[in-house]
Amino acid sequence: MFRRTFWFTAGAAAGVWATTKVNRKLKQLTPESLAARTADKAIEAGHKLKDFALDVKAGMVQRESELNDALGLNASNVHELPAQRRLAALDHPKQQYKTISYNRNEDH
């Protein structure tokens, strides 16, 4: 008698446990639950991507600073480029340029 009661109780407990597991899985597979999990994963991926981009940017700034120090290009030593020189031929007063008119209605 004790043996039957034990197995009946064990079977009932296993049935309750299995039913609970199946119901939880079914709730996880509803469209609303799937959409919520997908949105959470997308937000998490976005945060990871943002953190990665910030790390890359910080690394770029650090490396640029290291290269500037190695090359001696500090902000206090920045020199301006010389002004662009004009060609002497363009400044010659006797040289005249012929203007070409592309007006089709002009008399020829």
N, C-alpha and C positions, 0 to 999 in steps of 0.2 A: 504494500500500500504506500509506503514511504517512497519507494522507487517510482511509482506512477505519479505521485504528487510532484516529485523532484523534476521529472521529465516534462510534465505538463507546465510547470512554472518556468522551466528553462525554455520551452518552446514558445510560451506566451511572451517571455522577455525578449527572445530573439525576434519574434514577430513585431513587437512594439519598436524594437531598435531598427529593424529593417524598414518598417513603415515610416519612421521618423527620418531616416536617411534618404529614402526615396522622395519624401515630401520636400525636404530641404533642397535636394538636387532639382526637383521640378520648379521650385520657386526661383532658383538661380538661373534657370533656363527660360524664364518668361521674358518677353520682349523688353519690358520696362527695366528689369534687372540687368539684362544684357546691355541696354543702352546706357544705364547708369555706370556700369563697370567700364564700358568703352570710353565714356566721357572722363571718368576718373583716370584711366590709363593715358588718355590724350593729354590731360592737364599735367599729369606726372611727367610725360615725355617732353612737354613744352617747358616745364621747369628745368629738366635736365639739359635740354638744348640751350636754354638761356644761360644756365650756369657754365656750360661748355663755351659759349660765345664770350662770356665775360672773362673766363680763364684765358682764352685765346687772345683777347684784347689786352689783358694785363701782361701776358707773355710778350706780345708784340711791343708794347711800350717799354718793357724792361730790356728787351733785346735791342731796340732802337737806341736806348740810352747807353747800353754797353758799346754798341758800334760807334756812336758819336764820341764817347770817351776814348775809344781805341783809335779813332781817326783824328781826334783833336777838334771835333766840330761841336764845341759847346755853344750855348745860346749867347754867352757874353762875347764870344770871338767871331760872331757872324759878320762877314764883310759883304757889302753890297757889290753887285756886279757893276763893272764900268758901263757908262752910258753907251748906247749903240752909236757907232760912227756912221756918218753919211758918206756915200761915195763922192769923190771929188767931181766926177762927171755929171752928177745930178745937180750940182751947185754951179755949174759953169753958166755965166750969164749970156754968152753968145749962142749957145745951143738952143734951138727952138724946136718944139715938137709940133708935128703936123697933127691936127685934130681930124678925126674921121667921123663923119656924120652917118649914122645908120638910119636916117629918116627916109622912108620910102616915098614920101609925098614931096620931098624937096626937088626943085627943078635941077636938072643936070646940065 
